[in-house]
Amino acid sequence: MMATTHVLAGVLVGVGTLALAPEAGPAVLAGALGGLAPDLDLLGDHRRDLHFPVYGSLAALLAIGVAAAVPSPPTLSLAAFLVAAALHAVSDVVGGDLTLRPWEATGDRAVYEHLRGRWHAPRRWVRYDGAPEDFLLGVALALPALATLDGPARWGVAGLLVVSGVYALGRRALVDAGERAVAVAPEAVLDAVPETLVEDLR
């Protein structure tokens, strides 16, 4: 799924936290950051370095317990962050694979589970990041937030939907464009880019 879809899921976690506990403080922002955080491993081993479907879920459950026992803006925000991050890691199982063209469904890796030391196979309920169903899922996740939030937060959610739509429209073309760009780029330029971002495009 798109990073924006995961962020919108995190925003929804934050909105739910605020609905249950108005004293939650910056829970919406914490949820959004938690939804994004696992994808920071794009510069390393993607969907392995920062994706923790089991350990992340256990940490989220522990944080929920702490927030329920000692509700405060920090504990509630931490819970929102960890729940969103765990949701991201778990939901990647229902997406596509890690290949350059996941719509071809040739890969067998969706997300790594550290507990058992193995990769989960992709379910492909959302065929690939940027698929039409991915965009529609993002819209569904955004609607409660758009109805609940106001001001900059609402504009931020709307902006995420715009980014999602643009990415979904150009998703497949981006791969071809990336391959062409890498093919003509000077080695000095490519050497300045993290190898994990260009290795599949070579």
C-alpha positions as CSV (number, residue, x, y, z in Angstrom):
1,M,0.0,0.0,0.0
2,M,1.0,3.6,-0.5
3,A,2.7,5.4,2.3
4,T,-0.1,7.9,2.2
5,T,-2.6,5.1,2.8
6,H,-0.7,4.0,5.9
7,V,-0.6,7.6,7.1
8,L,-4.3,8.0,6.7
9,A,-4.9,4.8,8.6
10,G,-2.7,6.3,11.4
11,V,-4.7,9.6,11.3
12,L,-7.8,7.5,11.8
13,V,-6.2,5.8,14.8
14,G,-5.5,9.2,16.2
15,V,-9.1,10.4,15.6
16,G,-10.4,7.4,17.3
17,T,-8.1,8.0,20.3
18,L,-9.3,11.6,20.6
19,A,-12.9,10.4,20.4
20,L,-12.3,8.0,23.3
21,A,-10.1,10.3,25.3
22,P,-10.4,14.0,24.4
23,E,-7.3,14.6,26.6
24,A,-5.2,12.6,24.2
25,G,-3.4,15.8,22.9
26,P,-1.5,15.4,19.6
27,A,-2.8,11.8,19.0
28,V,-3.7,12.5,15.4
29,L,-0.2,13.7,14.6
30,A,1.2,10.7,16.6
31,G,-1.0,8.3,14.6
32,A,0.1,9.8,11.3
33,L,3.8,9.6,12.2
34,G,3.3,6.0,13.4
35,G,1.6,5.1,10.1
36,L,4.6,6.5,8.2
37,A,7.5,5.3,10.5
38,P,7.9,1.7,9.2
39,D,8.5,2.9,5.6
40,L,11.6,4.8,6.8
41,D,13.3,1.5,6.1
42,L,13.1,2.2,2.4
43,L,16.8,3.2,2.7
44,G,17.6,-0.2,4.1
45,D,15.9,-3.6,3.9
46,H,12.4,-2.5,3.1
47,R,9.6,-4.1,5.0
48,R,12.1,-5.8,7.3
49,D,14.2,-3.3,9.1
50,L,11.4,-1.3,10.7
51,H,8.3,-3.5,10.0
52,F,7.4,-5.5,13.1
53,P,4.0,-7.2,12.6
54,V,4.3,-9.3,15.8
55,Y,6.6,-7.4,18.1
56,G,5.0,-4.1,17.0
57,S,1.6,-5.5,17.8
58,L,2.7,-6.6,21.3
59,A,4.3,-3.2,21.9
60,A,1.0,-1.5,20.8
61,L,-1.0,-3.7,23.2
62,L,1.3,-2.8,26.1
63,A,1.1,0.9,25.2
64,I,-2.7,0.6,25.2
65,G,-2.6,-0.9,28.6
66,V,-0.4,1.8,30.0
67,A,-2.6,4.5,28.4
68,A,-5.7,2.9,29.9
69,A,-4.1,2.8,33.3
70,V,-2.5,6.2,33.2
71,P,-4.3,8.3,30.6
72,S,-2.4,11.4,29.6
73,P,-1.4,13.1,26.4
74,P,2.1,11.4,26.3
75,T,0.8,7.9,27.0
76,L,-2.2,8.2,24.7
77,S,-0.1,9.7,21.9
78,L,2.5,6.9,22.3
79,A,-0.3,4.3,22.1
80,A,-1.6,6.0,18.9
81,F,1.9,6.0,17.4
82,L,2.5,2.3,18.2
83,V,-0.9,1.1,17.1
84,A,-0.6,2.9,13.8
85,A,3.0,1.5,13.2
86,A,1.8,-2.0,14.0
87,L,-1.2,-1.7,11.8
88,H,1.1,-0.6,9.0
89,A,3.3,-3.7,9.4
90,V,0.4,-6.1,9.6
91,S,-1.5,-4.6,6.8
92,D,1.4,-4.9,4.4
93,V,0.7,-8.6,4.3
94,V,-2.5,-8.0,2.4
95,G,-0.7,-5.9,-0.2
96,G,1.5,-6.7,-3.1
97,D,5.1,-8.0,-3.2
98,L,8.4,-6.1,-3.1
99,T,9.3,-6.4,-6.8
100,L,9.8,-3.4,-9.1
101,R,6.5,-4.2,-10.8
102,P,4.3,-5.8,-8.1
103,W,1.3,-5.7,-10.5
104,E,2.9,-8.7,-12.3
105,A,2.6,-10.7,-9.0
106,T,5.9,-12.5,-9.4
107,G,7.3,-11.9,-5.9
108,D,6.7,-14.0,-2.8
109,R,7.7,-11.5,-0.1
110,A,5.3,-9.0,1.6
111,V,6.6,-8.3,5.1
112,Y,9.2,-9.9,7.3
113,E,8.2,-11.4,10.7
114,H,11.1,-11.3,13.1
115,L,9.6,-13.6,15.7
116,R,9.7,-16.7,13.3
117,G,12.4,-15.3,11.1
118,R,10.5,-15.6,7.8
119,W,8.8,-13.5,5.1
120,H,5.0,-13.5,4.8
121,A,3.7,-14.0,1.3
122,P,1.6,-11.2,-0.2
123,R,-2.2,-11.8,-0.1
124,R,-2.7,-9.1,-2.8
125,W,-6.1,-7.9,-1.6
126,V,-4.5,-4.6,-2.5
127,R,-2.6,-5.7,-5.6
128,Y,0.2,-3.1,-5.4
129,D,0.9,0.3,-3.9
130,G,-0.9,2.9,-6.0
131,A,-3.5,0.4,-7.3
132,P,-7.1,1.8,-7.7
133,E,-8.2,-0.2,-4.7
134,D,-5.4,1.4,-2.7
135,F,-6.5,4.9,-3.5
136,L,-10.2,4.0,-2.7
137,L,-9.0,2.5,0.6
138,G,-7.3,5.8,1.4
139,V,-10.4,7.7,0.6
140,A,-12.4,5.5,2.9
141,L,-9.9,6.0,5.7
142,A,-9.8,9.8,5.1
143,L,-13.6,10.4,5.3
144,P,-14.0,10.1,9.1
145,A,-11.0,12.4,9.6
146,L,-12.3,15.0,7.1
147,A,-15.7,14.9,8.9
148,T,-14.1,15.3,12.3
149,L,-11.0,17.5,11.9
150,D,-10.8,21.1,11.0
151,G,-8.2,23.7,10.1
152,P,-4.7,22.6,9.0
153,A,-5.4,19.0,10.0
154,R,-8.3,18.7,7.6
155,W,-6.2,20.4,4.9
156,G,-3.4,17.9,5.6
157,V,-5.7,15.0,5.1
158,A,-7.1,16.4,1.9
159,G,-3.5,17.0,0.7
160,L,-2.7,13.3,1.4
161,L,-5.6,12.3,-0.8
162,V,-4.3,14.6,-3.6
163,V,-0.9,13.0,-3.4
164,S,-2.4,9.6,-3.3
165,G,-4.4,10.3,-6.5
166,V,-1.5,11.7,-8.4
167,Y,0.7,8.8,-7.4
168,A,-1.9,6.2,-8.3
169,L,-2.4,7.8,-11.7
170,G,1.3,7.7,-12.5
171,R,2.3,4.6,-10.6
172,R,3.2,2.3,-13.4
173,A,4.8,5.0,-15.6
174,L,7.1,5.9,-12.7
175,V,9.0,2.6,-13.0
176,D,9.7,3.1,-16.7
177,A,10.7,6.7,-16.1
178,G,13.0,5.7,-13.2
179,E,14.7,3.0,-15.4
180,R,15.3,5.6,-18.1
181,A,16.6,8.1,-15.7
182,V,19.1,5.7,-14.1
183,A,20.2,4.5,-17.6
184,V,21.3,8.0,-18.6
185,A,22.4,9.4,-15.2
186,P,26.2,9.8,-14.7
187,E,27.8,7.4,-12.3
188,A,28.8,10.3,-10.1
189,V,25.2,11.1,-9.6
190,L,24.2,7.5,-9.0
191,D,27.0,7.1,-6.5
192,A,25.5,9.9,-4.4
193,V,22.1,8.1,-4.2
194,P,21.6,5.3,-1.7
195,E,22.0,2.0,-3.6
196,T,18.8,0.6,-2.2
197,L,16.9,3.3,-4.1
198,V,18.4,2.6,-7.5
199,E,19.5,-1.1,-7.5
200,D,16.2,-2.4,-8.9
201,L,16.2,0.3,-11.6
202,R,19.6,-0.6,-13.0
